[in-house]
Structures are given as C-alpha cells and as structure tokens.
C-alpha cells in the first residue's frame, strides 16, 4: 500500500532516530548518540519537507507553514544541549564500556523495534549507579520521545491539511483543461472533413478494433460510402462476431462453474477458521471429552496430536516433532496451542528428558507459550536438566550431549536460569 504524504514525511524525518535506535541495539552507543545531534534532526526534517514537496508538487514554503516551527526549534535546542552532555559523559565513562555493552546487548530480548528513546531509557537504567552518565541519558531519552511525538503531529497535519488538497484540485483542473483542448481540436478537424471521408474513416476504425462485434456500432448510412474492400471486411467481421458470441457463452458457463468452485473453497475456509477458533477455546479449557469427528477430519494429519493434546495425553516423542506448520497454527488458535503444548512439555518432562531431543520448532513454541506453565513448574526443570547435562559431560556421548544442550536451551526459552553444568556444557552444535 502506498504511503500517504504524512507517512512519507514521518519516515524520512525519523531517519536519525531509527539509525540511533539500531546503533543502540547493536551496542554502538557512541554512534547512536552522534545520530541524535541537533544538526541531524533539523537536516532530516528538511529532507522530509523536500520529499513531500517533490511528491505533491506543493512549494516547500507551503509545507513548512504546517510545521510548529517555534516549538520544534526550542525542542531541537534542548536536544542538542542534552546530546552534548550525554556524549561528554559517555566519553568520560568509557572505562565501564564492557559491562555497559553487555547490558545493551540485552535490549533485543523483548523483540521491540529499535526506538531511540526507549533504548536510551534502558541504557540509563542499566547505568543507574553512574549517576553522572545516567542523568543526561535519561533526559535525552525524554526529549527524543517528545521529538517523535512532534513528528507524529506534523504527519497528521500534513494528511489532514487543506494545502495539499488544493494542489490536487489544481492539478485535476489542468488535466481537464488539457482533455477539453483535445476534444475541441478533434471537433475542429472532424468539422473540416467531408461526409464520405468521415464515413470511410469510421468504417476503417471499426474494422481495426480487436472486438469483431463492434462492427455493429457502424451507422447504417455509412455503409453507402464503403469501398468494395470495406464491404468485404464488414461481412467478415459480422461472421466473426457470431462465432465470438458463441465462445463467450461457453466461457460464461465455465466462469459460473469456477465461481461455484471458489465459493465452495471460501465456505471450506470459513468452516476451517471457525473450527480453529473453537479448537483454541477448547485448548484454553482442557477436558477429557474427545474432539468432534468433523474437527478431526479438518485437522487432517495433525488430528491425533490435537486429540491427545486437548485430553492431556502427552507423549514423550511429541517433543521431537515439527510443530512449525501445525493445522490452525497460523490463526487465532496459535497462542492457545503454544500455551497448552508448552505447559504439557514442562509438566511431562520425565517422559522425554532422558530419551528424546527437543526439535527446534518445539523450542520456538515453548518460547511463545511459556505462560502455559506456572513459574514454579518451569523452575522445577532446572535441577533435572542440569543433572542431564552433568551426565552427558561425564559420559561424553555426542548424542547425549546434543539432547542435553537442547534441554538447556529450553530453560532459556522458559526464562529459567541455567545450572552450572548447562553452563559448562555450552551451546555446542545441535542439529
């Protein structure tokens, strides 16, 4: 979908904030602070104004009148001063860079987009013991958030303003005038042509058209002025029109059949969506009642898995399967599936821990649905998994170590700290 002019302005003007956020996320705080200079912010706003002007044809001055210049200038001055203080303090505290960079590396843990203000606020929190550094970082974070809010307000002003709408009407009027001039020119030329020449040209025009049935648009009187070749052409086009109508009739029949097929597919899609929704509700309220026969049919290859899952009949081998493409796994039931399955994996650890290695997709689903198990249940896995890691270190069997590493990865996925033997085992290489 094409961006509105306001969205185009916002995207360009947000350039320094986006680049700063990306720099913070990868641990390059110095570069991130440099992106937030007053010159960088002012330059990005000017580029955004130029881009909107180029797209809309509205003069730069008209667009600049939509900007809250005084508040923006005042805010830029504050940001420039705060950014200068933050840079100085960062240079002064570089001796602590190693611990800070480790904290910054954790900014991506919650999967949020690289927002500069949020990243600065979190860095300031991590550096709370270094008050001389944390204070300017926190102040700069507040000012950066205010700057983003101002840009969002400008985006709304551009999309709702009357200046751009007036420019659009002017362009439309010019196009209409051009079209009108073309029509007048055609009328003047046509008025100068003799009747016979006009008739023969109309015949040639209809003969040249792709649709043979357009020959029926020929006025009866024009055929009196046709040449012998034109009369033969008209007869041939009328014959072709008859054949085309028959082909059209057959095509319409095929179209109706195709429409019925699509309607059937749509009905099946709606039925599947309703079934997935009901499955999600059922997973949130587990019981012993089996799934309806129609639901099992729609679930296809995953029918046995879901039938056991809703009845709490977990099997140890379930942790080895690929659950990335489960039926209903991409719809409204996905969260319920993840919670129920993750909870089953945690509660039934004794059925798989010593025999089966967790598949990557099971680890991913455990991460998504970790709330399906209570915290004490998740933390209860630490000791048996660390024990498994110890056993694998003692025996040094590659297969056993690979299974133990996957189990240790599960602790991280469930937000549970690893034991000393999981740490000793390390990430290694798991397939």
N, C-alpha and C positions, 0 to 999 in steps of 0.2 A: 504494500500500500504506500502511495506517495506521501511524503511529509508535507504538512502544512507549512506556511511561511513562518509561523511562530515556532514550530518544531525545528525548522531549519536554523532559525536564529539561535535557539536554545542549544542545539547540537554543536554549532560552531563556537558559541560563546563559552560553553562548558569545557572546551578543549583543555585549558590548563588544569582544571580541577580533575578531569579524567586522567590526564597524564600524571598528575601528582598522586592521585589515588593508586594508580598502577605502580608507581615507583615505591610508595609506602608498602604495598603488598609484597613486593619482591625484596624489601629490606633496604632499599636505597633512599634513606631518609633525607640525606643532603640534597639529592636531585629533586625529590618531592618538594622540599621547601623552596628550592630555586624556581620551580614551576609556578609558585604562588606569589611571585613578585607583582607589585602594582603595575609595572610596565606590561607584564604578560597578560594580566586580566584586562587592562584597557585595550591592548592590541587585539585580543580575541573578540571583544565586543565590537571593535571597528570592523574586523573581518566579517563578523556576523551581519552587521548592518550592510556592508558591501555585498555580501552574498544574497541577502533578501532583496536589495535594490536590483541586482543583476537578474534575479529570477522574476520579479514582479514588474520591472520597468518603472518603479516609483523612484523619484530622486532620493538621494541619500539624506538630504536635509529634511524631507517629509518624514522619513523613518526615524531620524534622530529626534524629532519632536515627540515621538511616542515614548522616549526614554525618560525616566525620572533622573535627570542629569545631576541635580544638586545632591539628592541622597546617594546616588552612585559615586559621585566624586568624593563625598565625605567618607563613604564606606571604603573606597579604594585607599584613601589616605590612612585610615585606621589599619587596614590590612597590610599596607606597605610598612608601616611602623612596627606592627606586631610581627610581621615576617622577618624584618631586620633583626629584632630582638631574638626571635627563635633561632635564626641562623647563627648569631653570635654565641648564644648559649650552647647550641649543638656543637660548634667548633670547640668551645671551652670544655665540654664534657665528653670529648671523643675517647677519653681513656676508658669509658664504660661501654664502648660500642659493641663489644662482643656479646654481653648479656642483653643489651637492648635489641640487637639484631635477632637474637633468638626469640625474644618476645614478639617482635614484628612478624616473624615467620609464622606465628600462630594466628595472625589476623584473618587468614583464609579459612579458619576452622569451621565457621558457621555458614560459609557459602554466599555471603552477601556481596553485592557488587562493590568495586573499589571506590567508595565515596571518600573524598579527601577529608571532609570534616570528621566523619566517623573514625577514620584511620588515625587522624591527629589526636582525637579524644582518647582513643585506646592507648596510643603511644604515651600520652601524658599520664594516663592511669598507671601504665607499667613503670613509669619513671617517677612515681609519686614521692619516692624518697629523695630524688634530686629536685627539690622544690624550685630552685633557680631555673631549671630547664622545663619542668612540668608546667609551671605557670604560664610562660609565653606560648607553649604549645597548646594549652587548653584555651587561652584567649584567642589564638589564631583559629582554632577549630570552630569556635562560636562565630567568629567573623566570616569564615568561609561558608558556614551554613547560611548565614544571613545573605551573603552574596548569591548563593544558589537560589534562595527564595526570591531575591530581586529579579534574577534572570527568568524565573518561572512566571513572575508577574508580568514582565515585559513580553514573554511569549504569549500570554493571554491577551495583552493589549494589542499585539500585532494581529492575532487571529480575529479579534472582535472589533478592531478599529474600522473606521469608515474610509480612511485614506486609500487603502489598498482596494476596497470595493469600488471606489470612484474611478481608480485607474483601470480596473477591469471593465467598467462600463464604457470608458473612453475607448479602450481597445476594441470592444464589441461594436461600438458605433463606427469606428474606422473600417472595420471589416464589412459592415453593412453598406457603407458608402462605396467601398470597392466593388462589392457584389452588384449594387444598383447601377454603377457605371458600366459594368459588364453587360447587364441586361439592356440598358439604353443603347449601347453600341450594337448589340445584336439586332435590336428592333430597327435601328437606322439602316444597317446592312440589309436586313430582310426586306424593308420597305423599298429598297432600291432594286431588288431582284424582280424579274418578270415572272408571271404566274407559272409558265411552263418550267422555267429553271427551278423554282421553288418546289414544284411537284416532283420533278425528277430527283432533286436532292433528298426530299423526304423518302422517296422510294429507295434510293441508294442507302440511306441511313438505316431504314428498317431491314434491308437485306443484309447489312453488315452486322447487325446485332446477333448476339450469341443465342438468344431465345427465339426459335423459329416462329412461335406463336405471337410474337409482337408484330408480325406482318398484318394481323387483324386490326391493328391500330391505323392502318392506311385509309385515309378518307376515300370514299368511292369515286369522287370526281377526279382524284389524282391519277387513277389508273388510265384515264383517257389520254394522258400525256406521256405514258410509259413507252420506252423503246421496245423493240422485239426482244432484246436480251433481258430487259427488266421484266417483261411479261412472263418469260420462261422462269426467271428467278422467283417471281411471286408464286407461280404454280408449284414450284419445287418446295418452297418454304411452307406453303399450306399443307402439302403432303407430309412434310417432316413434323409439322405441328400435331397432326393426328397421331403419328407414332409416339411423339413425346408425351401426349396426354395419357396414352395407354401405359407407358412406362411410369409416369407419375402416379397413376392409380395403383400399380403394383408396388411402387416404393412406399406409398402411404400405408398400404396394408402391412408391409414389413416394419414401418415405423410404429404402427399400432402394436404389433407383436413385441417390438423392442421396448416400448413404453410399459407394456404389461410386465415384461421381464424385470425392468428396473423397479417398478412398483413392488413387485414381489421381493426383490432384493432389499428395498427400503423397509418393507414390512418385517423381513427377517432381521434387519439391522436393529429396528426398534425393539423387536422381541428380545434380541440378544442384550441390548442395553438395559431393558427392564429386568432381565434375568440377572445381569451383573450387579445391578443396584440391589436386588433382593438378596443376592449372594453376600454382598458387603454387609447388609443389615443382619443377615444370619450369622456371619462370622463375628460380628460385634456382640451377639447374644448366643454363645455356643450352647449346644444341647446334644442329645442323643438321637433325635429324630433324623432319619435319612433324608437326603435331598430328593425332590420330586423327580420322576422319571424324565420329564421334558427337560429339566435343568441338566441332568446328566447327559442327555443327548446333545444339548447345545455346548456343553463343556468339552465334548469330544475326548481327545487324548488325555486331557487333564481331569477327567471325571473321577477316576479312582483317587487321585491326590486330594481333590477338594472334598470328596465324600468322607475320606478319613480325617481331613483337617477340621471339618465342622463338627465331627463327633469326637475330636480329641484322640484319635487313634494314630499317633505319630509313630513312624518307623525310622530307625537309625539311618537307613540308606537314603532317606529323604534329603539329608544334608549334602549328598553328592550330586543331586540332580541339577539340571539347568533350569532355574526359575525366572530367567530374564524375559521369557516370551510366553508366560502363562496366559491362558484364556482369561479375559477380564482384568489382566494385569496392567492395562494401559487406560483404564476407565475410572469411574467413581469408586469402584471397589478396591483399587490398588492399595490405598492406605490400610484398609481393614485386612486385606490379605497379608500385607507386610507385618502388621502388628500381631496378627494371630500366629503366623508362621514363626516370627522371631521369638514370640513367647513360648511356642512349642519347642523350638530349638534349645532355648535356655533351660526350660523345665525338664527336658528329657535328655540332658547332656550325657547321662550314664549309658544311654542306648547307642551312642555313636562315638563317644570320645576316644575309646581305645581301639576302634575298628575302622572308622571312616574319616576321610579328609573332607573338610568343607569346600564346596565349589565356590569360585569367585562370585557367582551370581547370588549364592546364599549369603555370603558375607555382605554383599551390597544390600540385600533385602533386610538383613539383620540391622544394618546401619539405619535404614529408613524406618523400620518398625520396632526399634529398640524399646519404645514406650510400652510395647505389648507385654513386657516383663517388668515386674517391680524391681526397684533398685537393689533390694537385699537379695533377690534371686540372681540378678546379674553379678553382683559382687560375690555371690557364693560360688561362682565358676572359677574365681581366681586360684584358689588352692588346688582343685583337681587338675586344672590346665597347667599350672606351674609344676605340679607333680609329674604330669605327662612330659613336660619339657625336660625335667631332670632325668627321667627315664631315657629319653631319646639321646641326651648328652652322654649318659653312661654307656649305652649300647652302641651309639654311633651308627645306627642303621639309617641310610638316606631316606627310605620310605617313612620310617617312624618320625624322623626329624621333620620331614615335609608336612606330615599330619600335625605335628606339634606346633609348627610355625603357623599353620592355618588357624589352629585353636587360639594361639596367642594373638593373631590378627583379630579374632572375634572379640577378645577383651577390649582392644582399641575401638572396634566398631560399636561396642556397647558402652563406651565411655567409662570403662573399668581399668584401673591401673594394672600394669603387668607385674608379675612377681620377678624375683631375682633370676630365676632360671630361664624365663622367657626373654629377659634382657640379655642373658648370657648366650642364648640360642641365636639371637639376632634375626634380621629379616631373611637372610639367605636367599635362595632361589626356589620358589614354589611354582608348580605348573597349574 
